[in-house]
């Protein structure tokens, strides 16, 4: 009796397995066909978007303008900055709206003349050997050859990248526009979803070696393997639906070509899912399963309490140390290996705290040493002059002492009516005057005193400027109206040239900005002072403030003499100045740089000799100091 029953159950289970597997195959094939149609429609829509975008007169004008100012030897020229300011808002908004990693304008030579994200691609040449065989180069070349919009797909690591290119025509071919969507955007328009039901949807792209790489994962099949042959057949139009042993088990797969992406879509499900219904017939196994689960639960509780919890505490403390919390300490008190590990961890944490304190002290001492060397050098020059003048005046003082002594004797002889003594002293005074040249001493003494006072004033100015560094963290942030703050800062510029320089304001920020008012005013004043002095006899200073996404931008653009590159790289160095002695101590831009960085912002200087200088300040809109 038992054997026939077992035989019938076996036949029934085999039939059920085959039927479920066939249903699963049919579902897979239908799903793959639907996915192929959806991807084709999505890709066609994206390619059509870039075609429409490239035919815009505004984009054609931008391509012409960026090509005209592009110079590989001077990528960030003032002319380029002007064009970037002109087109920045529209192109940056377009890239953000469409979820692009970058938006490129490429001339016919392959030079990237504009990058919306200012990435390393700006200034690159797509025909260079570094881009040989890449999807980006293929997209650029295909757009030129086909004179139509195209899409190419490439892989970097586990990420997939799409490059959509379209030629730009303005009565004739003038370049190519390339859109680079973010990997997350590509996933969205390909509608690929990997869920937890052991069903996986993947897209594979053929590489140069004849193998296949997964676009959004780390899957790879070398040429000649079973999966590679299946994908190659699907790539050539021979669809496949069947069962394979791969990925550590048995899977049902369906593969179809994706001509729009020059790739293959592969849908796979774990084969055991088709047989899951058979387990419903095995009710008797549930009792054993529940007993086993109960025993496992008891064992896991015991293991968790004795092993997992201490290890988790150590792991959490390691994460705290990795985040910079050097005061983490393990509270595990055991006599076994875990206890020894906890003791070693506490010792390591103590050692790290000590090492960190030493490093911080070393960095502070190095910074102090660098600043002290600069201060010593700057103060030494005027103090050397003062010391030399003091030595000379000390010699002159001896002459004045002798002269005063002769004067007293002369007055005494006159009062006592001592004619002979008076005449002797008078002759002695005449000889003394000829010998010492009293007129020269008088004039030289005045010059020495004025020169010494000027040197001491310069020392006082240097020391006063250094005091700003110690006040960076003393004031509090507040909401500031730039319409009031910037004019006030300009009015504090102490320069006779300010009356000859015309200042223009373009403040396009309606809401107050949060920062430390007095400190930022000092930074604005220092920058404006440099700009006004650079204008020499006559010029203009344009001050602009506007919002760019989450950032607040403030720009000072003067029409002055500009700077050479050799001076431009040192503008933020303390005590660096190109002015003659007495024209400045070289701390203005250094102080401005420190103040702006303390607010979590950045400052950049662009200059061209003979055409002026542009200083750009970028502040976080929150105004939160770093």
C-alpha positions in Angstrom: 0.0 0.0 0.0 2.7 2.5 0.9 4.7 2.0 -2.3 1.7 2.8 -4.7 0.8 5.9 -2.7 4.4 7.1 -2.7 4.5 6.5 -6.5 1.2 8.4 -7.1 2.4 11.3 -4.9 5.7 11.3 -6.8 3.9 11.4 -10.2 1.5 14.1 -9.0 4.3 16.2 -7.7 6.3 15.8 -10.9 3.3 16.8 -13.0 2.6 19.8 -10.8 6.2 20.9 -11.0 6.2 20.6 -14.8 3.0 22.6 -15.1 4.1 25.3 -12.8 7.5 25.5 -14.6 5.7 25.9 -17.9 3.4 28.6 -16.5 6.5 30.4 -15.1 8.1 30.2 -18.6 5.1 31.7 -20.3 4.9 34.5 -17.7 8.6 35.2 -18.1 8.4 35.4 -21.9 5.4 37.7 -21.7 7.1 39.9 -19.1 10.3 40.1 -21.2 8.3 41.2 -24.3 6.5 43.9 -22.3 9.7 45.2 -20.8 11.3 45.3 -24.3 8.5 47.4 -25.6 8.6 49.8 -22.5 12.3 50.3 -22.8 12.1 51.0 -26.6 9.4 53.6 -26.0 11.4 55.2 -23.1 14.7 55.3 -25.1 12.9 56.7 -28.2 11.4 59.5 -26.0 14.8 60.4 -24.5 16.5 60.4 -27.9 13.7 62.6 -29.3 14.1 65.0 -26.3 17.8 65.6 -27.1 17.0 66.0 -30.8 14.5 68.8 -30.0 16.9 70.3 -27.5 19.7 70.5 -30.1 17.5 72.3 -32.6 16.7 75.2 -30.2 18.0 78.6 -31.5 19.1 79.4 -28.0 21.3 76.2 -27.9 22.7 77.0 -31.3 23.6 80.5 -30.1 25.2 79.1 -26.9 27.3 76.6 -29.0 28.5 79.5 -31.2 29.4 81.7 -28.3 31.2 79.0 -26.2 33.2 77.9 -29.3 34.2 81.5 -29.9 35.7 82.0 -26.4 37.1 78.5 -25.9 40.8 78.4 -25.5 42.5 75.2 -24.3 45.4 77.2 -22.9 43.1 79.4 -20.8 40.0 77.5 -20.1 38.6 79.9 -17.5 39.2 83.2 -19.2 37.2 86.3 -18.4 35.5 86.1 -21.8 34.4 82.5 -20.9 33.2 83.6 -17.5 31.0 86.2 -19.2 29.5 83.6 -21.5 29.0 81.2 -18.6 27.2 83.9 -16.6 25.0 84.5 -19.6 23.8 80.9 -20.2 24.4 79.5 -16.7 20.8 79.8 -15.3 19.1 78.2 -18.3 21.5 75.3 -18.8 21.9 74.5 -15.1 18.1 74.5 -14.7 17.7 72.3 -17.7 20.4 69.8 -16.4 18.8 69.7 -12.9 15.2 69.3 -14.3 16.2 66.4 -16.5 18.3 64.7 -13.8 21.6 65.0 -15.8 25.1 64.3 -14.4 26.4 66.7 -17.0 25.5 68.5 -20.2 28.3 69.0 -22.8 28.8 71.2 -25.8 31.4 69.6 -28.2 32.9 71.4 -31.2 33.6 69.5 -34.5 37.2 68.9 -33.4 35.9 67.0 -30.4 36.8 69.7 -27.8 34.3 70.0 -24.9 33.8 73.7 -24.9 31.2 73.8 -22.1 30.2 71.5 -19.2 27.1 72.4 -17.1 28.6 70.8 -14.0 32.1 72.2 -14.6 33.4 68.6 -14.5 36.8 67.4 -15.6 35.4 66.8 -19.0 35.5 70.6 -19.7 38.5 71.1 -21.9 38.9 67.4 -22.8 39.0 66.2 -26.4 36.7 63.3 -27.2 38.9 62.2 -30.2 41.9 61.7 -27.9 43.2 58.2 -27.3 42.0 58.4 -23.6 38.4 58.2 -24.9 39.1 55.6 -27.6 36.3 53.0 -27.7 34.3 54.6 -24.9 30.5 55.1 -25.2 30.9 58.9 -25.0 33.3 58.9 -28.0 30.9 56.5 -29.9 27.9 58.8 -29.2 29.9 61.9 -30.4 31.0 60.2 -33.6 27.7 58.5 -34.4 25.9 61.9 -34.0 28.2 63.4 -36.6 28.1 60.4 -39.0 24.3 59.9 -38.8 23.5 63.6 -38.5 20.8 62.6 -36.0 20.3 62.0 -32.3 21.8 58.8 -30.9 22.2 57.0 -27.6 25.2 54.9 -26.5 25.5 52.9 -23.2 28.7 52.2 -21.3 29.7 50.7 -18.0 32.0 52.0 -15.2 32.4 49.6 -12.3 28.8 48.6 -11.3 27.2 51.7 -12.7 25.7 52.1 -16.2 26.0 55.3 -18.1 24.1 56.6 -21.1 25.3 59.2 -23.5 22.7 60.9 -25.7 24.1 63.0 -28.5 22.6 65.1 -31.2 24.3 67.4 -33.9 23.8 71.2 -33.6 23.0 72.8 -36.9 23.1 76.6 -37.7 22.8 76.6 -41.5 25.7 74.2 -41.2 27.0 71.7 -38.7 28.7 73.5 -35.8 29.0 70.9 -33.0 27.3 68.2 -30.9 25.4 68.4 -27.6 25.8 65.4 -25.3 23.4 64.7 -22.4 24.7 62.4 -19.6 21.9 61.3 -17.3 22.6 60.2 -13.8 22.6 56.4 -13.3 19.4 56.8 -11.1 17.7 58.7 -13.9 18.6 55.9 -16.4 17.2 53.3 -14.0 13.9 55.3 -13.9 13.4 55.6 -17.6 14.4 51.9 -18.1 11.9 50.9 -15.4 14.1 48.1 -14.1 13.0 46.8 -10.7 14.7 44.0 -8.7 12.4 42.9 -6.0 12.6 40.5 -3.1 10.5 37.7 -4.8 13.7 36.1 -6.2 12.9 37.6 -9.6 15.7 39.6 -11.2 15.5 41.9 -14.2 18.8 42.9 -15.8 20.2 44.5 -18.9 23.5 43.3 -20.4 25.7 45.2 -22.8 28.2 43.4 -25.1 31.9 44.4 -24.4 34.8 44.6 -26.9 36.0 41.1 -25.8 32.7 39.4 -26.8 31.5 39.0 -23.2 28.6 40.7 -21.5 28.5 43.2 -18.6 25.4 44.1 -16.5 24.5 47.8 -16.8 23.3 48.2 -13.2 25.2 45.6 -11.3 28.4 43.7 -11.2 27.3 40.7 -13.4 29.7 39.6 -16.1 29.8 36.6 -18.5 33.0 35.9 -20.3 32.9 34.9 -24.0 32.3 31.2 -24.5 30.3 30.6 -21.3 26.7 29.2 -21.5 25.1 32.5 -20.5 27.3 34.4 -22.9 26.2 32.2 -25.8 22.6 32.6 -24.8 22.9 36.4 -24.6 24.8 36.4 -28.0 22.0 34.5 -29.6 19.4 36.9 -28.2 21.6 39.8 -29.3 21.3 38.5 -32.9 17.5 38.1 -32.6 17.1 34.5 -31.4 15.1 34.9 -28.2 15.6 32.3 -25.5 13.4 31.0 -22.7 14.5 28.1 -20.6 16.3 26.8 -17.5 19.9 27.1 -16.5 22.1 26.3 -13.5 23.8 29.7 -12.6 24.0 32.2 -9.8 24.4 29.4 -7.3 21.2 27.5 -8.2 18.6 26.6 -10.8 16.9 29.5 -12.6 14.3 30.0 -15.3 15.4 32.8 -17.7 14.1 34.7 -20.7 16.4 36.8 -22.9 15.5 39.2 -25.7 17.4 41.8 -27.7 17.1 45.6 -27.0 18.1 47.2 -30.3 17.5 50.7 -28.9 20.3 50.3 -26.4 22.3 47.8 -28.4 21.9 45.4 -25.4 20.0 42.4 -24.2 17.3 42.2 -21.5 17.4 39.2 -19.2 14.6 38.2 -16.8 15.3 35.4 -14.3 13.3 33.7 -11.5 14.5 31.1 -9.1 13.2 27.7 -10.2 12.3 26.7 -6.7 9.4 29.3 -6.8 7.6 27.1 -9.4 7.7 24.2 -7.0 6.7 26.2 -3.9 3.1 25.0 -4.2 4.1 21.4 -3.7 5.2 22.1 -0.1 1.5 22.7 0.7 1.1 18.9 0.4 3.7 18.3 3.0 1.7 19.3 6.1 3.4 16.6 8.2 6.7 18.4 7.9 5.3 21.5 9.6 5.4 19.9 13.0 9.1 19.0 12.7 9.8 22.5 11.2 8.2 24.2 14.2 10.1 22.1 16.6 13.4 22.9 14.8 12.5 26.6 14.7 11.8 26.6 18.4 15.1 25.0 19.2 16.9 27.4 16.9 15.2 30.3 18.6 16.4 29.1 22.1 20.0 28.6 20.8 20.1 31.9 19.0 18.9 33.7 22.2 21.7 32.1 24.1 24.3 32.9 21.5 23.0 36.5 21.1 23.2 37.1 24.8 26.7 35.7 25.2 28.4 36.5 21.9 26.5 38.7 19.6 25.7 41.6 22.1 29.3 42.1 23.2 30.5 41.9 19.5 27.8 44.4 18.5 28.9 46.8 21.3 32.5 46.6 20.0 31.3 47.2 16.4 29.3 50.3 17.5 32.3 51.7 19.3 34.5 51.2 16.3 31.9 53.1 14.2 32.0 55.9 16.7 35.8 56.1 16.5 35.5 56.1 12.7 33.2 59.1 12.9 35.7 60.9 15.1 34.5 60.1 18.6 37.7 59.1 20.3 36.1 58.8 23.7 34.3 55.6 22.9 34.9 52.9 25.5 33.8 49.2 25.7 32.0 48.2 28.9 32.4 44.4 28.3 33.8 42.8 31.5 34.6 39.2 30.8 37.4 36.8 31.4 37.3 35.1 28.0 38.6 36.1 24.6 35.9 38.8 24.2 37.0 40.4 27.4 40.6 40.4 26.2 39.4 42.0 22.9 37.5 44.7 24.8 40.6 45.5 26.9 42.7 45.8 23.8 40.0 48.0 22.2 40.0 50.4 25.2 43.8 50.5 25.0 43.6 51.3 21.3 41.0 54.1 21.9 43.2 55.6 24.6 46.2 55.5 22.2 44.2 57.2 19.5 43.1 60.0 21.8 46.7 60.6 22.8 47.9 60.5 19.1 45.1 62.8 18.0 46.0 65.4 20.7 49.6 65.3 19.7 48.7 65.7 16.0 46.4 68.7 16.8 49.2 70.3 18.9 51.7 69.7 16.1 49.3 71.3 13.5 48.7 74.3 15.8 52.5 74.8 16.4 53.2 74.5 12.6 50.5 77.1 11.9 51.8 79.4 14.6 55.3 78.9 13.4 54.3 79.8 9.8 52.4 82.9 10.9 55.2 83.9 13.3 57.8 83.7 10.6 55.7 85.9 8.4 55.1 88.4 11.2 58.8 88.4 12.1 59.7 89.1 8.5 57.2 91.9 8.1 58.0 93.5 11.4 61.8 93.1 11.0 62.0 95.5 8.1 60.5 98.6 9.7 62.1 97.7 13.1 65.5 97.5 11.3 65.0 101.0 10.0 63.9 102.3 13.5 66.9 100.6 15.1 69.3 102.1 12.6 67.7 105.6 13.1 67.9 105.2 16.9 71.6 104.5 16.6 72.1 107.6 14.5 70.0 109.8 16.8 72.0 108.5 19.8 75.1 110.0 18.1 73.3 113.2 17.4 72.1 113.4 21.1 75.8 113.6 22.1 76.2 116.6 19.8 73.1 118.2 21.3 74.5 117.6 24.9 77.8 119.3 24.0 75.8 122.1 22.4 73.6 122.6 25.4 76.7 122.6 27.7 78.3 125.4 25.6 75.0 127.3 25.7 74.9 127.2 29.5 78.5 128.4 29.8 77.8 131.2 27.3 74.7 132.3 29.3 76.7 132.2 32.5 79.5 134.3 31.1 77.0 136.9 29.8 75.3 137.1 33.1 78.6 137.5 35.0 79.8 140.1 32.4 82.8 137.9 31.7 83.8 139.4 28.3 86.9 137.2 27.9 85.1 134.0 28.8 82.1 135.0 26.6 84.4 135.5 23.6 86.2 132.2 24.2 82.9 130.3 24.3 81.7 132.1 21.2 84.8 131.0 19.3 84.4 127.5 20.6 80.7 127.5 19.4 81.8 128.7 15.9 84.4 125.9 15.6 81.9 123.3 17.0 79.3 124.3 14.4 81.9 124.0 11.5 83.1 120.7 12.8 79.7 119.0 13.4 77.5 120.8 10.7 74.6 121.5 13.1 72.2 122.5 10.2 72.6 119.0 8.7 72.1 117.4 12.1 68.8 119.4 12.6 67.4 118.4 9.2 68.5 114.8 9.4 67.1 114.5 13.0 63.6 115.5 11.7 63.8 113.0 8.8 64.9 110.2 11.1 62.1 110.9 13.6 59.4 110.9 10.8 60.9 107.7 9.2 60.9 106.0 12.6 57.3 107.0 13.4 56.2 105.7 10.0 58.0 102.4 10.7 56.3 102.1 14.2 52.9 102.9 12.6 53.5 100.1 10.1 54.3 97.7 13.0 51.1 98.8 14.8 49.0 98.2 11.6 50.4 94.7 11.2 49.7 93.8 14.8 46.2 95.3 14.5 45.5 93.3 11.4 46.6 90.1 13.1 44.0 90.7 15.8 41.2 89.9 13.3 42.3 86.3 13.2 41.7 85.9 17.0 38.1 87.4 16.7 36.8 84.9 14.0 34.7 82.9 16.5 33.7 85.6 18.9 30.7 87.2 17.2 27.3 85.6 16.6 25.5 85.0 13.3 22.5 87.2 12.4 20.2 87.8 9.5 21.7 90.5 7.3 20.3 92.5 4.4 22.9 92.6 1.7 21.3 95.8 0.3 22.5 97.5 3.5 25.6 95.5 4.3 27.5 95.8 1.0 27.2 99.7 0.7 28.3 100.1 4.3 31.3 97.9 3.7 32.3 99.9 0.7 32.0 103.2 2.6 34.6 101.9 5.1 37.3 101.7 2.4 40.0 104.1 3.5 41.5 105.1 0.2 41.7 108.5 -1.6 41.0 106.7 -4.9 37.4 105.8 -3.8 36.1 109.1 -5.1 37.4 108.4 -8.6 35.9 104.9 -8.9 32.3 104.4 -9.8 30.6 101.6 -7.8 27.6 99.7 -9.3 25.3 97.4 -7.3 23.2 94.5 -8.7 21.8 92.8 -5.6 19.2 90.2 -6.6 18.6 88.7 -3.2 15.3 89.6 -1.5 15.6 87.5 1.7 18.2 88.3 4.5 21.3 86.1 4.6 22.6 84.7 7.9 26.3 85.3 8.8 28.5 87.2 11.2 27.9 90.8 10.3 31.0 92.6 11.5 33.4 89.9 10.2 31.8 89.7 6.8 31.9 93.5 6.5 35.6 93.3 7.1 36.0 90.7 4.3 33.9 92.8 1.9 35.9 96.0 2.8 39.2 94.2 2.2 38.2 92.9 -1.2 36.7 96.3 -2.3 39.9 98.1 -1.1 42.0 95.9 -3.4 39.6 96.4 -6.3 39.6 100.2 -5.9 43.4 100.5 -5.6 43.7 98.3 -8.7 41.7 100.8 -10.7 44.4 103.4 -10.1 43.3 106.8 -11.4 39.8 106.0 -12.7 37.6 102.9 -13.1 34.5 101.0 -12.2 33.6 98.4 -9.6 30.6 96.1 -10.2 29.2 94.4 -7.1 26.7 91.6 -7.8 24.8 89.3 -5.4 22.4 86.5 -6.4 21.1 83.1 -5.5 22.2 79.9 -7.3 20.4 76.9 -6.0 21.4 76.3 -2.4 24.3 78.9 -2.6 24.6 82.6 -2.2 27.1 84.2 -4.7 28.6 87.7 -4.2 31.0 89.0 -6.9 33.3 92.0 -7.1 34.4 92.8 -10.7 36.7 95.8 -11.2 38.0 97.3 -14.4 41.5 97.7 -13.0 45.0 96.6 -14.2 44.5 92.9 -13.4 47.2 90.5 -12.3 49.7 88.1 -13.8 49.4 84.4 -13.1 52.5 84.4 -11.0 50.9 86.9 -8.6 47.4 85.3 -8.8 48.5 82.0 -7.1 49.7 83.9 -4.0 46.8 86.3 -3.4 45.6 84.5 -0.3 49.1 84.2 1.3 49.6 86.3 4.4 51.9 89.4 3.9 52.0 88.9 0.1 51.6 92.2 -1.7 52.7 93.7 -5.0 52.4 97.3 -3.7 55.4 99.4 -2.7 56.4 99.6 1.0 53.7 101.4 2.9 51.0 100.6 0.4 49.7 97.7 2.3 50.7 94.8 4.6 49.3 92.0 2.4 46.8 90.7 4.9 43.5 91.9 3.4 42.6 89.0 1.1 44.2 86.5 3.6 41.8 87.8 6.3 38.8 87.7 3.9 39.7 84.1 3.0 39.8 83.0 6.6 36.5 84.8 7.4 34.7 83.2 4.4 36.0 79.7 5.1 34.9 80.1 8.7 31.4 80.6 7.4 31.6 77.4 5.4 32.0 79.2 2.1 34.7 79.6 -0.6 36.4 82.5 -2.4 37.9 82.4 -5.9 39.9 85.1 -7.8 40.0 85.4 -11.6 42.1 88.0 -13.3 43.5 89.0 -16.7 46.3 91.5 -17.1 44.9 94.7 -18.4 41.3 93.7 -18.2 40.5 93.6 -14.5 39.9 91.2 -11.7 36.8 89.2 -10.6 36.5 88.0 -7.0 33.6 85.4 -6.4 32.4 84.5 -2.9 30.2 81.5 -2.5 28.3 81.1 0.8 25.8 78.5 1.9 22.3 79.9 2.0 21.9 78.7 5.6 24.8 80.8 6.5 26.0 78.2 8.9 29.6 78.7 9.9 31.9 75.7 9.6 
